[in-house]
Amino acid sequence: MLLDDIWEKVKLNEIGIPFPSQENGSKVVFTTRSKDVCARMRSHHVLEVKKLDEENAWELFRRNFRGNNTLSDPEILKLARQLCEKCEGLPLALNVIGETMAYKTSVPEWQCAIDDLDSNAGGYPEVEDEILKILKFSYDDLKDERVKQCFQYCALFPRDAGIDKDVLVEYWISERIIDEGGDRKRTINEGHKIIGDLVRACLLMTVDTSEKVKMHDVLRQMALWVASSFGEKDENFIVKTCAGLKEMPKVTDWKAVRRMSLGRNEIRDISISPDCLNLTTLLLTRSGTLVNISGKFFQSMPKLVILDLSTNINLAKLPEEVSNLVSLRHLDLSRTCLENLPEGLGKFIQLRYFALRGVRTRPSLSVISSLVNIEMLLLRDTTFVNMELIDDIKSMKNLKGLGISIESTVVGSCIQHITLERVISKEGPLQFETAMASLRSIEIQGGTISDIMEHTSYGCRSTSAISFQNLSVVKISRVNGMQDLSWLVFAPNLISIHVMGPSRELQEIISREKVSGILNEGSSIVPFRKLRELQLRFLMELKSIYWERLELPSLERVFIMRCPKLKKLPFSKERAYYFDLRAQNEEWFERLEWEDEAIED
């Protein structure tokens, strides 16, 4: 029985189909755009239909031109390949756009089509009727209006760019699309749940790293089409990323603009004075040419809540008029070369999120202490952190998250007042037992560390004092002195582990000798039950990940590179068929020892 394009669980008995079993020999095959439907249907095997590769996509696109010589023109052929690439392997788009262009024989028509698809896919009736409206079924199936708004917001990011999940969730929080009654931790969790919902609805795609997602370009066009009230209000969202702009875009009605994204352009100077009464998000990122923003640009943006000017590496000054942005909740000035912060920043009583990551100059930070409502402060990879600043940070009573690069000896004076969201430490030994109770991710780069928690007693029966409930991401690279990472068993919500050498000491990930005292019969600890991704690289002495087989029900990706002494993995060969397992070479893989060697390849 084949069920095509289902959107909800089908009760087989109600339509007269016996539930498949070995006894009755029945099989049901169904197609769906929702991974949640796969789960509710209790699928035994899920086959994800991938997008077409470059060669097959071109072959499908070219079929529309059989019988005519449109592609015989070398210049049109070149443009046709560009147009094909913009379909990103989506058969529906390849067919519809190919049919639309089949008898267009002039170069300007083709160039116009490329430009239109970059800016307004809904401008073509065939695209709107046969692609966007069909894809919109997936959008309509999102029952929660907040999830729909979150999906639209993803279209602000550049085409083909990996979207950092944490950044995306922070944007949603600042825009108040999501808000769990002021509970920041619950709101962040809700944001990541929504990202999962969008991935399961096939509206976002996972990428190689668990920290980012991606949006297919055709789905991005659909999101912009929906955000523009189905083409009726094109200036609701102004998205001109990677467009080669040398000046601000021409906008007919600035009052209509709600969100604007102009990242990765070549704008040098912004001197216009737009009347942006309804603008809430302004993303002006990664323009290495930007050196000046005039004060009049910020004079009429009363509703602006998000201003992201990050990675404008030549931006050395902000005008005092930026203090007019009284509604601002989210300000990112990371990787700029600001010499001073405007004194007017102290007026931002609504500001909740402030980032100054990677700033190598030493701007005056006297205004930071006046930001009394700050909840998230990110100062990683900066050169200006000192004890005076730490004292200012300790006075921030609402601070719930801090990203900072400081010596571990300084941390001890402030961890009782703040939650460290991420630690990047090059000094050791580390003693973060109390702070790590609230950590979401930890990254350690370089140095010599005898043990991350040298006072931890692995043999104790009670683990209530050693629990990292919030820790989801661990990245360790180029660290010497560690023989194992057994403390990871105390992190039940780990999603991603990356360990990279070179390391001559690391022999085990989890040491049986160290944890046997707590992983006894009756223990509630189940190691790595939520782990999705494991990467181990250049660990020349690594012999064991875990001494026996683990269930690992959530595992999606494993990557092993240059770990020559690792002979056994903590799962069966049969289990390995259900996730993406990659290794340095086939020879190493052939030498692996499996508990279920009887299972044939």
Buried (B, 14 or more C-beta within 10 A) or exposed (E): EEBEEBBEEBEBEEEEBEEBEEEEEEEBEBEBBBBBBBEEBEBEEEEEEEBBEEEEBBEBBBEBBEEEEBBEBEEBBEBBBEBBBBBBBBBEBBBBBBBBBBEBBEEEEBBEBBEBBBBBBBBBEEBBEBBBBEBBEBBEBBEEEBBBBBBBBBBBBBBEBBBBBBBBBBBBBBBEBBBBEEEBBEBBBBBBEBBBBBBBBBBBBBEEBBBBBBBBBBBBBBBBBBBBEEBEBBBBBBBBBBBEBEEBEEBEEBEBBBBBBBBBBEBBBBEEEBEBEBBBBBBBBBBBBBBBBBBBBBBBBEBBBBBBBBBBBEBBBBBEBBBBBEBBBBBBBBBBBBEBBBEBBBBBEBBBBBBBBBBEEEBEBBBBBBBBBBBBBBBBBBEBBEEEBBEBBBEBEEBBBBBBBBEBEBBEEBBEBBBBBBBBBBBBBBBBBEBBBBBBBBBBEBBEBEBBBEEBBBEEEEBEEBBBEBBBBBBBBBBBBBBBBBBBBBBBEBBBBBBBBBBEBBBBBBBBEBBEEBBEEEEEBEBBBBBBBBBBBBBBBBBBBBBEBBEBEBBBBBBBBBBEEBEBBBBBBEBBEBBEBEBBEEEBBEEBEBBEEEEEE
